[in-house]
Amino acid sequence: NNAAIYYGLGVTEHSQGSTMVMGLANLAMATGNIGRRGVGVNPLRGQNNVQGSCDMGSFPHEFSGYRSVSDDGVRAVFEKAWGRRQDPEPGYRIPNMFDEACAGSFKGLYIQGEDVAQSDPDTKHVEAALKALDILIVQDLFLNETARFAHVFLPGTSFLEKDGCFINAERRINRVRPVMKSQTGKDEWEVTQDLARALGYEMNHGSASAIMDEIAALTPTFKNVSYALLETKGSVQWPCNDASPDGTPIMHVDGFVRGKGAFVVTEYVPTEEKTNRKFPLILTTGRILSQYNVGAQTRRTDNVDWWEEDVLEIHPSDAEMRGVRDGQWVSIRSRKGETSLRAVISERMAPGVVYTTFHYPQSGANVVTTELSDWATSCPEYKVTAVEVAPANHKSDWQNAYERETPGYRRIAKIPAE
């Protein structure tokens, strides 16, 4: 019998998220559910090109194709192609960047398509880090919350204007073709190339296709990938090279790249975030169907009719114990901060657990989440924050400061009907 494992952010957004994924891999190997159709360990990615970003070396310790920066031979390949020495030491992950910015040793940041001021945990720490930078460049489709701290804002492009590729969770490389010219006058890769030139590094890619050619030249698992192949095949799944010229629909058919699979001992290590008398509830955060991530796009649509504010869902017994009524404003406090939301009494939540989303910036949901993260990936532990909830008749200090510091900063409004 076939069995496939699918997991999402409820597994990975814990301090032991990587350990849990290793445990799932152990289970798949132990039960023989690897290397054939209808089985395997399958992550449900949070966005459409998370897989592609990882494949291209977005991790600070890897080049494209998941090759370590500490490998002398791999570095030599990139040094020859790019004409610059490559550091054998891993770079910073996002939390490290914020820590070092606050310490004064990290000076500049270029952010594309990410709204860290709203999406990342411990908002007050993130804001302090962004304010401490000498230069912050934000490139995005809309003026998001992070853009409030930017020294330079560069306009991004929508999927309707993009020429390139997305790679989904099954390693499938899909072409993305523009249906209209970029309204900014430049593709995003051209803007990045112009910035590199301004900083003294001469990039001379003439097209998105040429960039893919460089990827193929430098990444063994993409060796045979080209726009010409994608036009012919429609899409291919990497590895796509001399050994698998048409791509690889199923991996690990005859074995793993390393040989035999390695079972990893996954000892239970509890989170450092503990409930106590002061903070007896667990807050977990997530998303809903009608709003996408921080809502920078979907809050500009009629989707707000389905979800017009972030609320706090709380079990009836927890609400009764605290004198909380349905629809009442409540304060949510953690060791990191405090915010206020409207309460929704719901049996969807287990006793002892409360839940909210982070789609609206004024909700300050991440003001209360902590700095704790996964031991291997630094993925924030959004699913576990010890909090207390109490009736409130006022907004939090952070929410009041947000409203004071952003006068007129209300970019999301419905267009009046004609």
N, C-alpha and C positions, 0 to 999 in steps of 0.2 A: 504494500500500500504506500501511496505517496503522501507526504505531509510537508507543507511549506510553512516557514516561520516569517511573519510580517511584524515589524515593530516600528513605533514612531517615537515622538519626543518624550512620551511618558516613560520610556526606558532610558533615554540618553540624558535628559535634563536632571541628572542626579550626580552627586559627588562620586558615585561608583557606577556611572553609566557605561563606561568602557568595560568594566568588569562584567556587567550584565550582558553586554553584547558578546563578550568572550564565552560566557556561559551558554548563550543561545547557539553559538558556533559549536561548542562542545556537544550540545544536545543533538544538533543536526548530524554531526559526524558519528556520534555514538549510535544513532538510530539508522544510519545509512541514507539519510535524506540529503545527499550532495551529489552533484554531477549528472543529473538527468532531468528531463522535462517534468515540471510540476512540483519541484522540491526546492530546497535551498534556504538561505537566510537573506531576507529581503527588507532593507530599510525603506520606510515610507518617508521620502525627503520632504522637508518643510517648504521648499520652493522648487521651481522647475529645473534649475540648473545648478543645484547644490553639487550633484555628482560631477558635472563638468568642471566646476570650480576646483573641486578636490583633485580631479584628474590632471588639471593644469598646474598643480603645484602651489595652491593657495595656502597650504600649511607652511609655517616658517621653517620647518625642518626638512622639507622635501622639494625637489624639482618636479617637473611634470613626469607622469608615469610612476609616482610614488618612489622615487629614488632619493636616497639620503644625501643631504648636503655634506655629510662627513665623508662620503666616498670620493677618494682622490680621482679615480677614473671618471666618474660622472661629472665632477667639477671641471675636469680638463676638457670634456666635450663642450660644456657651456662657455668656458673661458675662451676656447678657440673660436666659437661661433659669435660670441658677443664682444670679444676683445677687452674684457674686464675681469679682474680677479674676483672669484666668488668665495665668500666667507665660509669656512668649514663649520662655523658655529651657528646653531639655529638662531633665527631672529625672535623678536617678541611676539607673543600672542596678544590678543586685544586687552585682556586684563592687565598684562605686564606693561603694555603701552600706557595705560591710564596711570598705573602706579608710578612709572618712571617720569611721566609728564608732571605729576604732582611733585615729584622729587626734584624736578628741574633738569633732568638729564635726557629727556626725550622732547624734541623741539618742534617737529612738524608731522602732519598727518594728511594724507590724501584719501578721501572716502568716496567711493563710488557705490551708489545704490544701497546705502545702509543708513539707518537712522538710529545711531547708537544712543543719542540723547533720550530717546523714548523706549527703545527696545532692550537696552542692556540693564543689568541689575544695579542696585545701589546708585540711584540717579544722582544724588548729591555728589558722590565721588566722581561720577562720569562728568558732570557739569564742571566740577573743579578742575578736572584734567583738561577738558576742552578749553577752558578759560586760560589755563597755564601755557598753552602752546604758543610758540612764536608765529606759526603759520598753520592754518587749517583750511584746506581746500575741500569743498563739498561739490560733488557732481551728481545731480539727480534730476528726475523728471519734474519734481515739484519742490518748492521751498519747504523742506521738512523741519522738524524740531532741531536737528543738528545744525541746520543752516543758520540758526540764530547765533551760533558761535563762530561762524565761518568768516575768515578774512577775504576769501575768494569763493564765489559760487559759479560753477560751470554748468550750463544746462545739459541734461541728459536726453536720451531719445527713448521712445516707446518701442514695443515689439513691432509695431506697424512700420517703423522706420529702419529696423535693424537688418544688417546683412551679416550672417554668421552661422553659428551652430549652437544648439543646446544639447546636452547629454542627460538622459534621464536615468532613473534608478536601475534599469536593466542594461546599462552601459551603451545604450543606443544613441548614436550620433545622428542628430536630426538637423537638416538645413533650416535656417530661418531666412526668409526672403522679404525684402521691403516691398510694401504696396504703395509707398509714397516716399518722396525725398525727405531727408532730414529737415525738419523745420528750423533747426539751429544753423544749418549750412554745413555742418560737419558731422561725420559719424563719430561715435565715442572713441573708437580706437585712434582716429585722427587727432582728437583732442589730446589724448594721452601721448601720442607720438610728438605732437607740438610741444607739450610740456617737457618731455625728455630732451628734445633739442634745445629748449630754452635753458635746461640745466646742464647742457654741455655734452649730452650723449646723442649721437646721430642715429636715429631710427629712420629707415627708408622703406617701410612696407608700402607697396602701392595699392593694396587691396586687401579685403578680408581673406580672399583666396590665398594670397601670398603669405599671410600669417599662418594659415593652416599648413601650407607647404613647410614653413619653418618648424611648426609643431611636429610634423611627420619626420622631418630630418633629425630632430633632437630627441624624439620619444619612441623607443622601440615598439611599444604596443600600438602606436599610431602610424607605423612606417608606411603603410600602403593607403592611408586615408588621404583623399584629395576631394576638392569640389567636383572634379570630373567623375570620380567614382560615386559620390553621393548623388549626382544628377542621374547616373545610370541605375544605381541600386535603390535610390530613395532614401535609405538609411543603412547603416552597418553598426554592428556591435564590436567594440574592441575586446580583445586584441585583434587588430587587423594588420597583418604583416606577411612576410613571405611564407610563414608556416600556416597562416590562415588568411589567404588573400581576400576572401569574401566576408571576413569577420567571424566572430565566435558567438553563436547564439547561446550555447551552454558552456559554462566553464567547469573545470575540474572533472571532466568526463573520465579520464584515465588516471587521474592523480592530481596532486597539487604541484605548483611550481617548485616548492621547497622539497618535494618528495612526499613522504607520509605526513598526514596532518598532525599538528602538535596540539595535544590537549593541555589546556592551561588550568592550573588550580585556581579556583575563584573563591577565595576565602571571604566570608562575610565581614565587611568593615562598615559599621554604622556611620551615618552622617554625623558631623560635628554639631549640626543644628539640632538642638534638643528643646522639647517643650519643658516648661517648668511652671511654677505657681504664677509667675508674672506674665508668661506668654504660653498659655495652655492649649492653644489651637494651632493646627497646621494649615497654613495658606498654600494653595497650589494655584498656579496661573496657567492660562491656556488661551485658545482662540475659538471663535465661532464661525459658522459657515459663511455668514453674510458679510463679514469684515475680513480683510486680508492683512495679516501681520499688524503693523502699527496703524493701518487705516489711511495712510497718506494718499492712496489712490481711491479706496472704496468709500471713504468719508466724503468724497466729492461726487458721489452718485446717490441715487434714490435708495441705495442699500441702508441708508440711515433710518429709513422708515421701519426697517426690521430690527435694527439695533442702534438706538440713539444715544446710549451712554453705557459706560462700564458700571456694572453693579456687583455687589457682593452676595453670593449665594451662601446661605447658612441653614443648617438643619434645624427643624422646629424645636428640638430639645435644647440645643445650644442658644437659640434665640430666646426661648422662654427663661432660661437660667439667667440671661443678661438683660431681660426686660426690653428686648428688641422687637419692634412691630414691623410687619411687612410694609415696605415702601419708606421706612424711616431712614434718615441719615445716620450713619454709624462711623465711628473712627476705627481704623485698623492700625495698630501699633506693633512694631517689631523693635529689635535692638538697633536697627538701622534708621528707622524713621517712622513717620505717621502720615496717613492720608485719610480722606473721608469719602465714602461712597454710599449710595442708596442700597439698603438691604432688600434682598428677595429671599423669603423663607421658602425652602425647597427640600424635599426629601431625596432629591438627586444626590445630595451630599451626605456622606456618612457622618455620624456624630463625631465631633472633634476635628472636622475638616471644613474649611471654607474655601471658596473659589471665586476668582475674578479673571477678567480679561484685561488686555493692555492696548485696546484699539484707539483710545482717546487720550491725547497728551495731558489734558487737564485733570484726568483721574489720578495721575501720579502713582499708578500701580507699582512701578518699579522703585519708588521711593522706599518701600518697605522690604523689598527682596534683598538678599544678602550677597556678600562677595564670594561665597563658597562656590566651588566649581569642580568639574570632573578632574580626577588626578592625572589623566593622560591627555585630554583634549582641551581642557579649560572651558568646556561647555558649562555655562552657569547652571546652578542648581535651582532652577525656577520652581520645581515641584515641591520643595520643602522649605518653608519659612515659618518659624514659630512666631505667633502673633496673639494679641488679645483684641477683642471687639467689644465696643461699648456704644450706647446711644450717644449721638452728638447733635448739636444745634449750630455747628459752625464748620467751615472748611479748615483744613490743616494750614499750618504756617507755610509749608511749601506751596500749597495751592494758592494761597493769598499772594505769595511772592511771585508766583508764575503769572498771575493776572496783572500784578503791578508792573512787572518787567516786560510784558509783551502787549503794551497798549496798541490797539488797532491790529494786532497780529491775529486776525481771524480770517484765514485764507480760504476757509471752506464755507461756502454759502450756496444755497440753491439759487439757480437762475430764475428770476420771476417769469411766470408763464406769459407769453405774448397775448 
